[in-house]
Amino acid sequence: MPAAHPKIGADRPVIRQLDEAAINRIAAGEVVERPASAVKELVENALDAEARRIEVAVADGGKTLIRVTDDGLGIAAADLPLALARHATSKIDGSDLLNIKSFGFRGEALPSLGAVGRLTITSRVAGAEAAEITVAGGRQGAVRPAALNAGTVVALRDLFYATPARLKFLRTDRAEAQAIADVVKRLAMAEPFVAFTLRDVSGGGEGRVVFRAEAETGDLFNALHRRLSRVLGAEFAENALKIDTVRERLRLTGYAALPTYSRGSSVAQYLFVNGRPVRDKMLYGALRAAYADLLSRDRHPAAALFLDCDPQRVDVNVHPAKAEVRFREPGLARGLIVSALRHALAEAGHRAATTVAGATLGAMRPAPGGAPVYRMDRPSGGAVRTAYAAQAPGLAERPLAWDGAPGAEPAAAPLSGRVEAPDEVTGADHPLGAARAQVHENYIIAQTADGIVIVDQHAAHERLVYETLKRQMAASGVAAQALLIPEIVEFSEADATRLLNMSEDLKRLGLTLEPFGGGAVAVRETPAILGPVDAGAMLRDILDELADQGDSRTLQVRIEAVLSRIACHGSVRSGRRMQADEMNALLREMETTPHSGQCNHGRPTYVELKLADIERLFGRT
């Protein structure tokens, strides 16, 4: 006798219509995952209401209180009950779900929040009195008069009190507060012309300001640069490259950091589509691919990129939280990001992050409690000439002249003939200066117009040779090695089709594929530079990358890795003494070679120290 199904009772199951409260609680599980999700929905509503100032106050990581205050258009008293109805919205009319220009449009956030917490909305539109409505655990109260100058105040208390099991899945107050801060900062980057304030009112009263960003002015790029400096820090703004590229009515703007300003994780990567913060795997993969040749695998780029296009070319209605999007032409969007970033990074030339010099100076600072630092003035031109005369031979035999005036210093009696200052440093006007010494047979010391540069000769020459090899490969192509016996690799028919669809791209990299019937693929040629390869394993890696990102750079990455190794072995070795003309030639080539600011592994090839910074190390300020 067959066993009874555990989910089916003896009686026939009956289809029932769930009540509104249950529907809203189910929807809340999709829309409101944690307090940060509620903050996101409420702040986006404020932005859609054209607010210019938004203040967010939270208590206990948002678990006991989330209050969002804005100066937007407000909600009319008669519309407050409708605002709490499921799928009621003023942002779309439902006729076209592919032409969405607002943050919100699903009409789920407010009823979902009211179903799992205690929600109060107070609002006032221009020319009318303020009104207030409350809903707790799905039970809605009546609209009543309230006091408010303008805009809207939404207060959410005791989140998930109606679904206590959800509370067990929340993290600590500190972790939830950090997630809320991240949401507010992302939205602040998306809207630089709006003022944002985030307060922690856990202790009651006004609380403390966690984050504040005043509304920026000026053109978009200047406003965005100042906002990013405020949100991501001045170091990011100093080391970020401006991005502004248009291709086939897709526009990519924003800022991407230099490779030497890399991070240990992807926490500093911010992507926006039509102003909406998104976490799209394809876009993150494109960002990673743009830096693939400049960073090691354990380092991650930092960037804030804004992709704008016709709303009908991107579907934002693929996830309840609207954190994911789907492009009609994903390859075009990915290619735009990769090409725009690579072009900007190539134009940066030999430029390296300023944080490299800062870290160097930090390592060189005297330990606390050392000798006292005295203030010293830079000597005048006359004092310099007198000092040169005093250092000339025969000083001990000549008397010192001093008129006894306060502040004056003894000076040597003038020598016969004219005393000249040293000649100007030849070549110091170049960005990387003129070579002055080589220390430990590996580091070149160069003097610039306002400081010094320390160059790692092996790392710098390694990058130069690598870039030369890549240019040669691009010009002449990748040499292919024909296999005496073609290697036959079995795949599913779908995978074989995907590989054969990109066979032309692979052939340019030296890998020739042909169909062999069914799901079999015949490998006729492989890149000669790779030597013997496991064609089957390489094709499977390519398929995995295609499935994950929609494109594959596996083969190109392998070829570039070989070129990198060749460059490493063919470059100037550590321990080799170099002549002055060789060192200067290396500096001049670095100035004209893209990406020469970092080696093939993403480490800096040089450190620049300004004279003012060096003088501070010795107390000469």
N, C-alpha and C positions, 0 to 999 in steps of 0.2 A: 504494500500500500504506500503510495507516495506521501512524503512528509508534507505537512501543511506549510504554506509560505508564511514566514514570520511577519510579513507586513500586511497580510490580507486576513481579515477575520472570517468567521463562519458566515456572517451576513454579507450580502452584496454591498460594496462601498457606494456611498451616496455622494454625488457632486453637490457642493454647497458654495454659495457666494459668501466670501469672507466679509466681515464688517469693516467699516472704514478705519477703525482704530487698529485692527490687525494688519490691514493693508499698509497703513502708514508706518507701523513698526517694522514690517518686513522691508519696506523701502528705506527706512532709516539704516538698516544693516548694510545697504549698498552705498548710500550717500554719506552717512556720518559714521566713519570708521573709528574716529577718535576726536578729542577736542579740537585738534588742528583742522580737521575736516569741517567742523562747524564754523570755525573762524574764517576759513577760505570761502565758504558759501555766503556768509554774511558780509564780508568785505567786498566780494564780487558784486553782491546786490547793491552795496553802496556806490561802487564805481559805475554800475549801470544806471544809477540814479543821478549821475553827473556830479557826484560829490567832489569838492575841492580839498576838504579836510576830513580825515578819518582818524578816530581814536579808538583803540582796542584796549579794553581792560580785562584782565583775567585774574582769577584767584585759584590757588591750589592746582596749578597746571591746567586750568579750564574746567576742572571737574565740578567745582561748586559755583563758578560764575564765569560767564563770557558776556561782555557788554561791548557792543559796537555802536559808536555815535558818529553820525555824519551830517553834513550840511547840504545834502542833496535835495531832490525835488519833493520828496516825501510821498506819503500815501494818504489819499482822502479817507475821511472817516467812514464813508459808505463802502469803501473798497477793502477795509481791514478784514472783515470776515472772509471775503473772497480770496484775499492774499493767503489765508491759511487753508484754502481748499486745495485738494490735490490736483496737479496739472493745471493750475490757474496761473497765468503769467501775462505780463504786459509787453513782453519782449519779442514775441513772434505771434503770428496769427494761425500758425499750423499749416499754411498752404505751401510753404517751401522750407524744408528742413536742411537744405544745402546752401542757404543764403543767410547764415547766422552771423551777426556782427556784434553780439553782446556776449558777456561772460556767461550769464545764466540764460536758460530758455526752457528747462524741463518742468519747472513749477513743482519741484519735489522738496526743496530744501526746508522751507518754513513748516509745512505740515509734518515732515519727518522729524524736525527738531521738536515741534510741539507734542509729538507722540511719545518721545522718550525723555523729555525734560519739562521744565516749567518755563514757558516762553512768554515774554511780555513785549509787545510792540507799541511804542509811542511815536506818533508821527504828526507832522503838520505840513500842509501844502500852503503855498502863498495865497493870501486872501481868505483863509479859513481858520477855524479854531483847531487846536490840537486835540487828538483823540487817542485812546489807548484800548488795547484788547489783550486778553490773557488766555493762554491755553496750557493745560497741565495734564500730561498723560493722555492726550487726545481729547480731553473734555474742554470745550471752548466756552469762554465767558462772553458777556455782553460788552458792546462798545460803550465806553464812558468817557466823559471829558477829561482832559489832562492839561498839564502846563508844559509848554515847550516853545522855544522861540522859532526854530526852523529845523527842517531836516527830519531825521529819524533816529530813534534810539531802540536797539533790539537787545534785550537782556535775556540770557539763557542761564537758568540756575538748575543745579542738581542734575547735570547731564546723565542720562541712563538710569535715573532713579526708577523709571517705570519698567526697565529691563535690567534688573540688578546683576544678572549673569554677565552682562557685557562689561560691567565694572571690573570684573576679575581679569579681563584681558587688557586693561589699560596698564601702562607702565608707570614709573614713579612720577611724582609731580615735576621733578626737575626735567625728566626726559620729555614729558608732555609739553612743558613750557618751552623747551628748546625746539620742538616740532612746530609750535605756534609761531615762535620767532622766525623760523625758516619760512613759513608760509607768508608772513607779513613782509619779510624782506624780498621775497620773490615778486609779490604784487607791487611792492614799492619800486622795484627795478622796471616792471612793466609800465608803470605810470609815473614818470619822473616829475610831471607837472602837478601832482597831487601830494599834499602833506600827510604824513603818516606818523602816528604816535602809538607805541605799545607800552602799557603799564602793567605792573604786577601789583595787585591790590590785595594780596593774600592776608596782609596784616591789618586791613581796613584803612579807611581814610583815602588820601590821594595816592598812596603807594609809592613805588619808585619807577622811574622811566627806564625801561629796558632798551628801547630803540626809538629814535626820533629822526625824521627826515623832513625838512621843510620843502615846500614846493620850489622847484627849480624854475629858472627863467632862461630866455635866450632860445637859440635854435635847438633842434632835437639832439644833435650830437653833443653839443656842449652841455646841455641839461643832463643827458644820459651819462656823460663822463663824470660830471659832478655827483650824480646820484650813485653811480657805481663806486666812486671813491668813498662815499659815505657808507654804503652797504658792505662792500667787499674790502675796503681799506685803501689807503693812499698808495700802498705798495703795488696793488693790482693796477690802479689807474696809471701809475708811473711806468709800468712795464707792459702795458696793453697796446696792441696795434689796432688802429681803426679799420673796420670792415664795412665796405659799402659796395655791393656788387648786384647787378641786375642781369637776369638771363631768362628769356622767354616769359616775361611778366611775373617772374618770381624775384623778389628782392631780399637780399641778406644784408643786415646791418648789425652793428654792435661792436664789441671789442674782444680780442683774443690775446692772451698773454704770450710773451716770449717763451720759447722752450726751456730756457734756464730758469724761468719762474714756474716750475712744475710743482705738483703736489703729490703727496704720498697716497692720496685716494681721489675719487671723483667728486668730492664735496663742493668744489668750486666750479662746477659746470652747470650753467643755467641756460635753458633753451625755451624760446617763446615762439608760438605760431599765431600770427595775427594778434599779437599782444597777450595771448593766453599762455601762462606757464604750463609746460607739458613735460612729461617724462617718457619720451618716445625712444624705444630701443634703436630704431633705425637711425635717428638723428644723432644719438650718442655714439653709435658705431661710426658714423661719418666724421664726427669730431675726432674720434680716436684715430681713424685712418689718415686724417690730414696731418697728424703729428707722428705717424707711425715711423717715419724715417729719422725722427729727431729726438725721440724719447725711448728710454729702455722700458721694458714691459712693466716694471714696478713703479713707474712714474706716470702721472696723469696731467693733462693740460688743464688750464683754467680759462674759462671763456664765458661771456654773456652774449648770446646770439639771438637775433630777432628775424624770423622768416615771415615775410608778408606776401600774401597772394590773394587772388580772388577767392572769396569764401566758398564758391562752388567747386574749387579745385581741391578742397580738403574737407574731410568729414570729421566733425568734432563730436558726433553723436554715437560713438562706439563704446563709451564707458560711462557709467552713471556719474562718476566723479569728474568726467571730462578731462582726465589727466593724459589720455592717449588720443592720438589722432590717426587718420588714415588718408594718405595722399592719393590723388588720382594718378599722379605720375611720380611715384616714389624715387625712381632712378634720377629724375631731374633734380629733385630737392637734395638728394644725397650728393650728386655730382656738383651742385652749386656750392655746398658747404665745403667739400674737399678742395675744389679748385680755388675758391675764394681765399680760404685760409692758407693754402700753399703759396699762392701768389703774394699774399701779404707777408708771410714769413720770409719768402725769398727776397722781397723788397727791403726787409729789415737789414739784410746784409750781415755784417759782423756784429751787430748790436747784441749785447748781453744784458741780462737783468741787473738793475741797480742793487738788488738784494745780495748779489754775489759780493760786491764791494762792502756792503754793510756787514755781512757775516765775517768777512776778512778783518774789517776794523774791530769788530767785536772780539775776535780771537786775539787781536793784538793789544787790546786795552790793558793798562797796568792793573794788577790785582788791587782790591780794596785795601786800604791801610798802608799803601806804599808811600814813597817820598812825596812831600808837599809839592803842588804845582804852582808855579809862579807865572804871573802875567808878563809877557814880553812883547814889546812893540816891534813891528817890522822896521828895520833901519832905513834911513833916507839914503838917497843916492850918494850924497857927500860922505855919509858915514861908511857906506860900502867901499868907496874909493880909498878912504883913510885906512879901512881895515886891510884892503889889499896891499897898501903901502907898508902897513905894520907887519904883514906876513912876509915881506920881501927879505932876502938875505941881508945880513948886517944889522938887523934890528937891535941886537944887544949893544952894539957900539954907538947907537944914535940916541940922543936924549928925547924924552917925551915932552910935548908942548901941551900946556893946559892953562887956560885963562882963569880957572877957578870959578866960572859961572855955574849957577845951579843947573843941574841936568846935563851939563857938558861932560864929555869924556876925554881922558888923555888921548892924544894922537901923536903918532910918530912924526918927527921932523921930516919934511918932504925930501924925497930923494932927488937926485939930479935927473932931469928928463921928465917926460909925461907918464903918469900912471894910467893904464887902460883897464877897463872892465873886461871880463872874459867875452869872447865872441858869442853871438847868439847861437843857440843849439840848432844845427842844421837838420831839417826834416821834422822839427817838433810841431810844425803846423799841421801835419797829417793827423787823422783821427787816432791812430795807434802810435803816433810819435816816432822818434828815432831811437834805434837800439843803442844802449850805452854799456851794457855788460851782459854776461852770461854766468849764472851761478849754478853750482852743482851740476854742470853740464846738462841741464834740462830746462832751466827757466831763463827767459830773456827779459831783461829789465830795459824798458824803453821810456824815454822822457817825452811827455807831451807839453803842450803850451801851458797847461794848468795842473799838471800832476804827473803821475807815473803809471805805466802799464806793466803788469807781470804776465808773461805769456808762457804757457806750457807748450814747448816746441813740438813735442811728439803728438799731443792731442790736436794741436792746430794743423800740423802738416797732414795728419791722418784725415781730417775733414776735407782739406784741400784736395788730396789725392782721390778721396771718395767721390767728391763732386765732379772731378775731372772724368773719372771712370763712368759715372752716370751719364754725363753729357755724351761721351763717346758711345755708350750703349744706345742712347736715344737717337743718335745720329745714324749709326750703322745697324741698329737692331741687335737682337740676341741671336747669336750663332746657335744653330740646331745640330744635334747629333742624331743621325738616322740609326735606328735599331736594326741589327741584322735580322732578328726575328721579332716582329711586332708583338707587344705584350697585350694580351686580351684580358680585359677586366669586366666582370659581370656586375650589373646593377639592375635595379628595377627599371621598367620601361620609362617611368616618370623621371627618375634620376638621370638615366642615360639621355633623355631628351633635354633636360636642363643643362647638362654638360655640353651636348652638341650645339645647343643654342648659342653658347658663348665660345664656340671653337675658334672663331676668327680672332677674338681677343687673346685667347691662349696661344694661337699660332704666332702672333706678334712677339710673344715672350718665349718662343722656341719650343712650344709643346703642340704637337700635331695629333689631332684625334680624328677617327673615322668611325662611322657606324659599322657594326659587325653582325647585325641581325638581332632582333629581340631587344634585350636590355644590355647586350654586350657592346663594349667600346674598344676599338683597337688603337693603341698608342704607337704611332709610327716614328715620332721624333721627340726627343727631350732636350732641354737646354744644355748645351755642351759645357757651360761653365759649372753646372752642378755635378758633373761626373755621373757615376752610376747612381740611379735613384730608384726607389720603390714607387713605381708609377701608380699602382693601386692605392697605396696609402696616401699619396699626394692628392689623387683625385677625390678620395673620400674626405680629406681635409677641405678641399675646395667646395665640395657639396655641403659640408657642415656650415661653412661660412656663408654660402648662398642661402641656406635655410634660415640662418640666424640674422643676416644683415641685408639680404637681397643682392649682394655683390660679393666678389671675392678678390682679395689681394694676396692669397696664400703663395702663389707661384712667384709673384713679383717680390714679395717679402723675402722669399728664399734666395732669389737671385741677388737682391740688395744685400742680404746678409753675407753672401760670398764676396761681393764687391767690397764690403766693409772689411772683411778679413784680409783681402788682398791689399786694401789701402793701409791697414794696420801694419802689415809686414813690409810694405814698400815705402813707408814714411820715414822721416828723420827719427832715429832712435834716441831714447834717453841715454845720456852718457857721451854723446858725440859733441866735441867742441866745434863751434861754428864761428866763422869769421864775421866781421861787422857787416860786409856787403850781403852775406847770406842771411843774416838775421833781418836786415832791413828789407831784403827781397821777400822774405816770409811775411813780414808785417804788411807790405804793400799788396801782396796777393790776398791776404786775409781781408783787407779793406774792400776788395772788388769781388769777393766770392760769397754767394748766398750761404746762409746758415753757418758761417765760419765762427760764430760766437759760441758754438757748442760742438763737442766732438760727436762721433757716431753713436755714442751711448747716452747723449744728453747732458754730459758734464760741461761746465764752462771751459773754454780754451784760454781765457784771459781774465784778469782782474784789473779794473781801473780804480786807482785811488787818487782823489783830488788833493791838491796841495793843502787846501784848508783843512781837510780831514787829517792829513799827516801831521800838520802843525799842531792840531788839537791833541794828538797822541803825545806830543812833547811839551804840551802846555804853552805853545806859542800862539795864544789867542788874545 
